[in-house]
């Protein structure tokens, strides 16, 4: 199994699917919406600007041994504290 860390989330995938995901993310561009303060808005009054640009973010991945995966799967979702 492979764990892929993206932002605050950690996704577990089989080896082949994990590698496919990483290959897709490598090609992906970033999309961002930026809020524009009322005082800074142009004549059109738009309250957001929209941007697409090359990915400059990083993510990581690591192998998850089968035994550890199976133990974590048995534990299930943790209780909220």
C-alpha positions as CSV (number, residue, x, y, z in Angstrom):
1,X,0.0,0.0,0.0
2,X,1.1,3.6,-0.6
3,X,0.2,6.6,1.5
4,X,0.0,9.9,-0.4
5,X,0.0,13.1,1.7
6,X,-2.0,15.9,0.0
7,X,-2.5,19.0,2.3
8,X,-4.0,17.8,5.6
9,X,-5.2,14.5,4.1
10,X,-3.4,11.2,3.8
11,X,-4.8,8.8,1.2
12,X,-4.1,5.1,1.1
13,X,-4.1,3.4,-2.3
14,X,-2.7,0.2,-3.8
15,X,0.7,0.5,-5.4
16,X,-0.5,0.8,-9.0
17,X,-3.2,3.3,-8.1
18,X,-0.9,5.3,-5.9
19,X,1.6,5.7,-8.7
20,X,-1.1,6.7,-11.2
21,X,-2.3,9.4,-8.8
22,X,1.2,10.8,-8.3
23,X,1.7,10.8,-12.1
24,X,-1.6,12.8,-12.5
25,X,-0.7,15.2,-9.8
26,X,2.7,15.8,-11.4
27,X,0.8,17.2,-14.5
28,X,-1.8,19.1,-12.6
29,X,-2.0,22.9,-12.5
30,X,-3.3,24.8,-9.4
31,X,-6.6,26.7,-9.4
32,X,-7.1,29.6,-6.9
33,X,-9.9,32.0,-6.1
34,X,-8.8,35.2,-4.4
35,X,-11.2,37.4,-2.5
36,X,-11.1,41.1,-3.4
37,X,-11.8,43.6,-0.6
38,X,-14.7,46.0,-1.4
39,X,-12.3,49.0,-1.4
40,X,-10.0,47.3,-4.0
41,X,-12.7,46.2,-6.5
42,X,-12.6,47.4,-10.0
43,X,-15.4,49.0,-12.0
44,X,-17.0,45.6,-12.7
45,X,-17.5,45.1,-8.9
46,X,-16.1,41.5,-9.1
47,X,-15.5,40.2,-5.6
48,X,-13.1,37.4,-6.6
49,X,-10.3,36.9,-9.1
50,X,-9.6,33.5,-10.6
51,X,-6.1,32.1,-11.3
52,X,-4.6,28.9,-12.9
53,X,-0.8,28.5,-12.7
54,X,1.9,25.8,-12.7
55,X,2.0,23.5,-9.6
56,X,4.6,24.8,-7.2
57,X,3.3,22.7,-4.3
58,X,4.9,19.5,-3.0
59,X,3.3,16.3,-1.7
60,X,4.8,13.2,-0.3
61,X,4.2,9.5,-0.5
62,X,5.5,6.5,1.5
63,X,5.1,2.8,1.6
64,X,2.7,1.3,4.2
65,X,3.6,-2.3,5.2
66,X,0.7,-4.7,4.8
67,X,0.7,-5.6,8.5
68,X,0.4,-2.0,9.5
69,X,-2.3,-1.3,6.9
70,X,-4.3,-4.3,8.2
71,X,-4.0,-3.1,11.9
72,X,-5.0,0.4,11.0
73,X,-7.9,-0.9,8.9
74,X,-9.1,-2.9,11.9
75,X,-8.9,0.2,14.1
76,X,-11.2,2.1,11.8
77,X,-12.0,5.8,12.1
78,X,-10.7,7.4,15.3
79,X,-13.2,8.8,17.8
80,X,-13.4,12.6,17.9
81,X,-12.2,14.1,21.1
